[in-house]
Structures are given as structure tokens and as C-alpha cells.
Amino acid sequence: MNYKINIEKIINIHAKLYKYNNFFEKTYLSNEILLKELELFDDLILDQTNILLDILGIPKGEKNKKCGEADARDICTNLISLASKEPKWMKAAIELIVNWESFTDLIPKVQTRTWFYYEDLLTEKAELLNAPKEDTTNISE
């Protein structure tokens, strides 16, 4: 199974749902009942994210973890959310999610769970993915 393609599809679906959500919020700003119904979009997005994370085999975190503590599932959920809102981070988010087992190094970077740290993480990964590869074919000794 090609997980990268499926992750990209889910992120694209979430991006569409966020756009619909934003449109409805602006259109029905004065209608509290319809705005309450928009919470269904968030629930749907979270359900889809959890199904994807289950398929990827990412374990659910501890129920007794302290406030502010992140685990691999939290990190992946936030990466999917950010990538669906900002397409420039799609490739970096997918690469990070596919390699979720190596998150022990990443957890301290995002421990405070602020978007700033996630954006730094995605920017760093995007730069690594876009860095020119060294050409080792013409090495002269």
C-alpha cells in the first residue's frame, strides 16, 4: 500500500472541507444554529484523520499524559491539519508522517504544541526535501 498517496488524498479532502467550512462561516455568520452545525466538519476531519492514523499503525497515546505533552499521533494529527491549510507543507508533512516511528527526536521540538514549532518543523523538512542533491558522478581524484 502506498501510504504517501493516501495521506495526500486525505490532506486534500481536509483542505476542501476547511474551504467549505470557511465559506459557510462567512455566509452564515449571523445564524448560530448553522454555525453550530459547522462543528460537524471538524468532527468529520478528526474522524478521517484517526482512521488514517489507525491504518498507518500509529498507536493511540496514553490517556494520562500531562497537558502539553505530544505523542506521535498528536504530531501526525497536527501535521495533517497544517498541511491541509497550507499546501506548501504537503510534501514535508507526508514525509514526516510516513516516518512517524522516528518522532522521538521531534517530540521535544513540538512539545509545547504551538503552531509556531510545527511550522518550523515543516519548514526545516521542506528545505531538506528541496535541497539540491550532490552530484557524485563527476568526482575526480
Residue pairs with C-beta under 8 A, 6 or more apart in sequence:
3 55
3 56
3 97
3 98
4 94
4 98
6 52
6 55
7 52
7 80
7 93
7 94
7 97
7 98
8 90
8 94
10 48
10 49
10 52
10 80
11 80
11 83
11 84
11 90
11 93
11 94
12 84
13 48
14 45
14 48
14 49
14 80
14 81
14 84
15 84
15 85
15 87
17 41
17 44
17 45
18 41
18 45
18 84
18 85
20 41
21 38
21 41
21 42
24 34
24 38
25 35
25 38
28 34
28 35
29 35
45 81
45 84
46 77
49 76
49 77
49 80
49 81
52 80
53 73
53 76
53 77
56 76
56 97
56 98
56 100
58 72
58 73
58 76
58 100
59 72
59 73
60 73
61 71
61 72
61 73
61 74
62 71
65 71
68 111
68 112
68 113
69 111
70 107
70 110
70 111
70 113
71 107
72 100
72 101
72 103
72 107
74 113
75 96
75 100
75 103
75 106
75 107
75 110
76 96
76 97
76 100
78 110
78 113
78 115
78 118
79 89
79 93
79 96
79 97
79 118
79 122
80 93
80 97
82 89
82 93
82 115
82 118
82 119
82 122
83 89
83 90
83 92
83 93
83 94
83 122
88 126
89 119
89 122
89 123
89 126
91 126
91 129
92 122
92 123
92 125
92 126
92 129
93 122
93 125
95 125
95 129
96 106
96 121
96 122
96 125
106 121
109 117
109 120
109 121
110 117
110 118
110 121
111 117
